[in-house]
């Protein structure tokens, strides 16, 4: 399993993949429409998606947010995945983190 940043062409496939979570699908749709400055990370292995993470930093508050969705709840506890996500947030200037 490897976390990678999604390309625009990945996003329709990801919308379909998370169709069983309307709230998460709405967040991802906002990113697709360009109305949100969120980065999308895919955790996948050989074209099979295991999880999606939406990352956003509120620069004025120096606060980072991770909206994590997986059909396998165990993935939220994977230290290498969380390290990857937190490292990106820190590079963007976040001092605090919230996992949603």
Protein Blocks (a to p, Z undefined) as FASTA:
>chain_A
ZZddddfklmmmmmmmmmmmmklmmmmmmmmnopaccddddddeehiafbdcdddddfkl
opacdddddfblklmmmmklmmmmmmmmmmnopabdcdZZ
